[in-house]
Amino acid sequence: MSTRTSTDDPLEDVMTFSEQVLAFLVDAGWKLVHIAAIIVGCFLVAWLLRALVRRVVDRIVQGAKSKARVDDTRALERSPLASVRLVQRTRTLGSILHNIINTAIVVVAIILIVNAIDQTLLGSFALISAAIGAGLGFGAQNIVKDVLNGLLIVAEDQIGIGDVVDLGLATGVVEFVSVRVTHVRDVNGTLWYVRNGEITRIGNMSQGWSRVVVDVGLPADVDVAAVEESLLETADELAKDQRWRTRIVDAPEVWGLESVEGDTLSIRLVLRAKPSAKDDVARELRMRVRQTVHALGLELPSLSAVTLAGADGALRVRGANPPRTEPQPLPERPSWRPRVRKKGPAPAQDRAADGPANPPEDSAADATPAGHGKDTAL
């Protein structure tokens, strides 16, 4: 028995084919509408999430600015260090969240579009993606390492946007931090793309404080104590100046005579300043030291800023002077002295303590039984 695939009437066949085409077009149209709705919905969700992240970042930054009573982010150098680190870390986390949102939205949109086209494709797509993931797992180890290291760097606040860092591979200002790559621009304007997995050490020059070290060269016949006192007074005036006191962290110190080279003595003067103002403070300090030395009527063979490194830098982390402690009295050294007895009969207690005294020889002879002595006549 055969099955008829078409009717005898050609018009009916044409109507059946047109209905199939119409049904296909309707189905394709609804799928296109569904895909368009998915794309629009993903764009809206991404826009809302990015706006939320941007709003949170702006609120935190504005809060730090209002707390420090400044209008510009650059003016935060006059505010406490915590405010500066808060702004930098917030902006860094904002950029990371933007990248995560974009990646997640794209992945979700692809899965929803594939499901809208054909639900059976999603299972095969999952199998294909699993196979591709297993194949790329061996070759994408560096990418996984970059992502994990980048997340740890941001979570531990090792670097932030605007920090001056030394990554070993590049040194400069951090302009952008993503999950996989960190952008660092050096002093020449070159933009370095450093993979986070390749970062094994980070030297952050924008956290805490920076030390200004100035070596003042003077003639060998100067009074070192008087010159050190004058230099310290000059540095104290700089630290108390209304223009510079917000950039200086601690009181200046004179570390004394550092070296003697020929007819030149080198006296070291140091102070701690905010990292963003270190160079400006160093220039102003050198200018004032020069004026002070000339006012004393002395020549100035050399005046240079020094960057300590290696063992010299490690030994000077806590400053020139050791921590102060309270003096502890030394215990009296024990010594042997002979025991002095008083004249006269000793008390009974002393006699008992000293034990029985040795009997004299006469008493021993008297105690010998009669007839047993050596002098007894026979």
Protein Blocks (a to p, Z undefined) as FASTA:
>chain_A
ZZdfbdfblklmmmmmmmmmmmmmmmmmmmmmmmmmmmmmmmmmmmmmmmmmmmmmmmmm
mmmmmmnopabfklmmmmcfklmmmmmmmmmmmmmmmmmmmmmmmmmmmmmmmmmmpmkl
mmmmmmmmmmmmmmmmmmmmmmmmmmmmmmmmmmnomacehiacdehjagcddfbdcfkb
ccdddfkopacdddfklpmbdcdfkghiadddddddddfkbcfklmmmmmmmmmmmmmmp
mklmmmpfbdcddebjfbdehjaccddddddddfklmmmmmmmmmmmmmmmmmmnopacf
bacddddehjllmmmmnojbdcdddddddddddddddddddedjddfklmmmnopadddf
klmmmmpcghiafklcZZ
